Amino acid sequence: MFKEVHFYTNQLKRLKRFYGNIMELEIIVATDESFTFKVGTSTVTFTQSDQAASYHFAINIPGNQFSMMKYWMMDRVTLNREEGRDEVFFPSFDADSMYFEDPAGNIVELIGRRKRDRFGELTTESFLNVSEVGIVTPLVASVGEELQDMGLPLRGETEVIPDELNFLGKGDAFIVLVPLNRRWYFSKQLSKSFPLEIGLDNGKRIVLNNDGEIEVTRNE
């Protein structure tokens, strides 16, 4: 579902070193103002901004490599903990997750999908694709309506719940629609709204502005 995701940061150099050197992900484009790295079939771009910003996004990994990936990550970062645990199983998604924060405070989740296997050694190809992107907005109800109108189904509900997490998408890829000032799971941070852009595989593009409003366009 996620072809490309575009975030903003005032920590551009630190993030480039983190994702390129620590995470060993391929930097495919780099300038003084932005860089883009490959996450399987998706790309993630950070662009320089004067404003500090932090986001939540998740990456799918093969379920059978979750333990290997966890040990690989523990050599590179400190995993976040929740009630003493550094991983969690979500029965409704049939998936295991671990969380960490990058140097800009972005909360990154690695989701091991138990029905997706990859055999052989652990490599950067084990980062399959972007799985989730958090959209934080004070306008949860109206943004949720717009996302549904553009064809994204709401998981498990018929109406968006303004004060809760709402998952829009299908399979193993979702936009997570989040109200302001909700504590992120496996983090002490509260959710804040910052501009972002999402390019979907179907050619549609979602742009979130400073006011928490979205605009949906189609790439030419």
SULQUINOR-V944042 format. One record per residue. N is the residue number from 0. RES is the residue in three letters. SS is DSSP state (2 for helix, 1 for strand, 0 for the rest). PHI is phi in radians with two decimals (* if undefined). D_FIRST is the distance of its C-alpha to the first C-alpha in Angstrom with 2 decimals. Layout:
((N RES SS PHI D_FIRST) (N RES SS PHI D_FIRST))
This chain:
((0 MET 0 * 0.00) (1 PHE 1 -1.55 3.82) (2 LYS 1 -1.47 6.28) (3 GLU 1 -2.61 9.16) (4 VAL 1 -2.31 10.81) (5 HIS 1 -2.21 14.47) (6 PHE 1 -2.03 17.13) (7 TYR 1 -2.20 20.94) (8 THR 1 -2.77 23.79) (9 ASN 0 -1.84 27.55) (10 GLN 0 -2.17 27.42) (11 LEU 2 -1.04 25.93) (12 LYS 2 -1.09 28.28) (13 ARG 2 -1.11 28.02) (14 LEU 2 -1.21 24.23) (15 LYS 2 -1.06 24.36) (16 ARG 2 -1.14 26.95) (17 PHE 2 -1.13 25.13) (18 TYR 2 -1.29 21.80) (19 GLY 2 -1.42 23.70) (20 ASN 2 -1.61 26.84) (21 ILE 2 -1.44 26.22) (22 MET 0 -1.42 22.68) (23 GLU 0 1.08 23.37) (24 LEU 0 -1.49 19.97) (25 GLU 0 -1.31 20.30) (26 ILE 1 -1.45 21.00) (27 ILE 1 -1.71 20.14) (28 VAL 1 -2.51 21.49) (29 ALA 1 -2.59 24.16) (30 THR 0 -2.33 26.56) (31 ASP 0 -1.23 28.90) (32 GLU 0 -1.89 26.48) (33 SER 1 -2.85 23.05) (34 PHE 1 -2.59 21.33) (35 THR 1 -2.26 17.96) (36 PHE 1 -2.16 17.11) (37 LYS 1 -1.63 14.85) (38 VAL 1 -2.17 12.84) (39 GLY 0 1.05 12.19) (40 THR 0 -1.53 9.45) (41 SER 1 -2.00 8.71) (42 THR 1 -2.23 11.64) (43 VAL 1 -2.19 13.40) (44 THR 1 -2.08 16.32) (45 PHE 1 -2.00 19.32) (46 THR 1 -2.04 21.84) (47 GLN 1 -1.08 25.43) (48 SER 0 -2.47 26.55) (49 ASP 0 -1.32 29.92) (50 GLN 0 -1.64 28.43) (51 ALA 0 -1.16 27.47) (52 ALA 0 -2.59 23.99) (53 SER 0 -2.50 21.99) (54 TYR 0 -2.35 18.49) (55 HIS 1 -2.06 16.66) (56 PHE 1 -2.52 13.55) (57 ALA 1 -2.21 12.84) (58 ILE 1 -2.18 12.21) (59 ASN 1 -1.32 11.94) (60 ILE 1 -2.31 15.16) (61 PRO 1 -1.15 17.03) (62 GLY 2 -1.06 19.13) (63 ASN 2 -1.32 22.26) (64 GLN 2 -1.90 22.17) (65 PHE 2 -1.03 21.90) (66 SER 2 -1.13 25.65) (67 MET 2 -1.08 25.87) (68 MET 2 -1.14 23.12) (69 LYS 2 -1.08 24.94) (70 TYR 2 -1.15 28.19) (71 TRP 2 -1.12 26.66) (72 MET 2 -1.18 25.25) (73 MET 2 -1.14 28.59) (74 ASP 0 -1.35 30.35) (75 ARG 0 -2.07 28.35) (76 VAL 0 -2.44 27.66) (77 THR 0 -1.65 29.03) (78 LEU 0 -1.27 26.74) (79 ASN 0 -1.22 26.74) (80 ARG 0 -2.22 28.69) (81 GLU 1 -2.38 28.86) (82 GLU 0 0.93 32.19) (83 GLY 0 1.46 33.09) (84 ARG 1 -1.76 29.99) (85 ASP 0 -1.98 27.61) (86 GLU 0 -2.74 25.02) (87 VAL 1 -2.61 24.03) (88 PHE 1 -1.84 22.92) (89 PHE 1 -1.86 20.80) (90 PRO 0 -1.01 22.04) (91 SER 0 -1.20 19.74) (92 PHE 0 -1.83 16.67) (93 ASP 0 0.88 18.90) (94 ALA 1 -2.62 18.03) (95 ASP 1 -1.87 20.15) (96 SER 1 -2.31 19.53) (97 MET 1 -2.29 21.48) (98 TYR 1 -2.33 21.50) (99 PHE 1 -2.66 23.08) (100 GLU 1 -2.06 23.61) (101 ASP 0 -1.48 23.62) (102 PRO 0 -1.09 26.63) (103 ALA 0 -1.67 25.35) (104 GLY 0 1.52 24.75) (105 ASN 0 -1.18 20.96) (106 ILE 1 -1.65 20.18) (107 VAL 1 -1.86 17.94) (108 GLU 1 -2.02 17.05) (109 LEU 1 -1.86 16.70) (110 ILE 1 -1.93 15.54) (111 GLY 1 -1.54 17.19) (112 ARG 1 -1.43 15.70) (113 ARG 0 -1.14 18.99) (114 LYS 0 -1.68 17.81) (115 ARG 0 -2.09 16.29) (116 ASP 0 -1.96 19.20) (117 ARG 0 -2.45 19.97) (118 PHE 0 -1.82 23.61) (119 GLY 0 1.87 25.75) (120 GLU 0 -1.26 26.15) (121 LEU 0 -1.30 23.79) (122 THR 0 -2.40 22.36) (123 THR 2 -1.14 19.68) (124 GLU 2 -1.21 17.69) (125 SER 2 -1.30 17.48) (126 PHE 1 -1.45 14.91) (127 LEU 1 -1.36 11.96) (128 ASN 1 -3.10 8.93) (129 VAL 1 -1.19 8.34) (130 SER 1 -1.77 8.19) (131 GLU 1 -2.44 9.57) (132 VAL 1 -2.34 10.88) (133 GLY 1 -1.46 14.14) (134 ILE 1 -1.88 15.32) (135 VAL 1 -1.76 19.08) (136 THR 0 -2.71 21.17) (137 PRO 0 -1.32 24.56) (138 LEU 0 -1.94 23.19) (139 VAL 2 -1.00 21.02) (140 ALA 2 -1.09 22.20) (141 SER 2 -1.23 21.81) (142 VAL 2 -1.13 18.43) (143 GLY 2 -1.06 17.24) (144 GLU 2 -1.10 18.78) (145 GLU 2 -1.13 17.13) (146 LEU 2 -1.15 13.57) (147 GLN 2 -1.18 14.64) (148 ASP 2 -1.13 16.34) (149 MET 0 -1.50 13.32) (150 GLY 0 1.92 11.91) (151 LEU 0 -1.59 10.21) (152 PRO 0 -1.28 12.51) (153 LEU 1 -1.56 14.58) (154 ARG 0 -1.31 14.95) (155 GLY 0 1.33 18.60) (156 GLU 0 -2.44 20.18) (157 THR 0 -1.86 21.15) (158 GLU 0 -2.32 21.84) (159 VAL 0 -1.12 20.45) (160 ILE 0 -1.76 22.96) (161 PRO 0 -1.03 23.85) (162 ASP 0 -1.70 25.33) (163 GLU 0 -2.15 22.77) (164 LEU 0 -1.28 19.26) (165 ASN 1 -2.22 16.84) (166 PHE 1 -1.82 13.45) (167 LEU 1 -2.10 11.15) (168 GLY 1 2.61 8.16) (169 LYS 1 -2.83 8.68) (170 GLY 0 1.17 9.20) (171 ASP 0 -2.13 8.76) (172 ALA 1 -2.48 6.16) (173 PHE 1 -2.52 8.08) (174 ILE 1 -1.46 9.73) (175 VAL 1 -1.78 13.29) (176 LEU 1 -1.58 15.80) (177 VAL 1 -2.26 19.08) (178 PRO 0 -1.32 22.64) (179 LEU 0 -1.17 24.92) (180 ASN 0 1.07 27.13) (181 ARG 0 -1.74 25.53) (182 ARG 1 -1.20 26.04) (183 TRP 0 -1.20 23.01) (184 TYR 0 -1.03 23.23) (185 PHE 0 1.05 24.86) (186 SER 0 -2.81 26.02) (187 LYS 0 -1.65 28.91) (188 GLN 0 -1.34 26.92) (189 LEU 1 -1.70 26.50) (190 SER 0 -1.19 23.40) (191 LYS 0 -2.26 23.93) (192 SER 0 -1.69 22.13) (193 PHE 0 -2.38 21.40) (194 PRO 0 -1.06 19.76) (195 LEU 1 -2.78 16.26) (196 GLU 1 -2.37 13.73) (197 ILE 1 -2.25 9.94) (198 GLY 1 -1.85 8.58) (199 LEU 1 -1.66 5.43) (200 ASP 0 -1.08 5.21) (201 ASN 0 -1.46 7.63) (202 GLY 0 1.61 9.94) (203 LYS 1 -1.43 10.26) (204 ARG 1 -2.26 11.30) (205 ILE 1 -1.97 12.37) (206 VAL 1 -2.06 15.61) (207 LEU 1 -1.75 17.46) (208 ASN 0 -1.70 21.17) (209 ASN 0 -1.12 24.13) (210 ASP 0 -1.62 25.04) (211 GLY 0 1.43 21.81) (212 GLU 0 -1.63 21.09) (213 ILE 1 -2.00 17.87) (214 GLU 1 -2.20 17.76) (215 VAL 1 -1.89 15.11) (216 THR 1 -2.25 15.56) (217 ARG 1 -2.14 14.37) (218 ASN 0 -1.13 14.62) (219 GLU 0 -1.40 17.68))
